[in-house]
């Protein structure tokens, strides 16, 4: 920055030299004119105001840039000086916003884990890598019943995407949160669902969740028990329409 300011000052001084040359030329022309047109008059003070203005302008410009350079040097010294480090006391507590997550399971979850869950079920962590084989296999499975032409085009697009994929430079979760997410996924006795009302994230015992589902399915006023899976018949009827 100091070098840039110095170059700017040199450029301004160079411009001033050109201005001085032009003023001196004009002085010579005007002096010659005055002496020729009015030979009896004293002409040594006729254009003194021009020189005075020029010197004042140059001095002010130099003073202005010297002041800027001084300020830049002071700022540079302040930036290079070591900053006092702040240490956290052992008694200080870090608070997390976990109001969006409600844990009604028997498993104890820490505040940090609840904070990760509070991000929501629609939250998608930025992928740090991509499994090419798994991606292609899953796509082929999902496109099993589609026409061959559409399937080939879709796989081609997916392959192009995989080839162009690059590891992101920014992530929406830090390493600690990623570790906590893996810990939560490893817990087999809980189910994380979204509440029907309010949009809260609820953590339940898996057995309690299954019991509630069975209780609803056993309601004969709402559901009817069938002997065979009617999916194929329903698909056939839909395709006929």
Helices and strands as residue ranges (DSSP letters): H 2-37, H 48-80, E 101-103, H 111-117, H 132-142, H 148-164, H 175-185, E 190-194, E 201-205, H 206-217, H 231-240
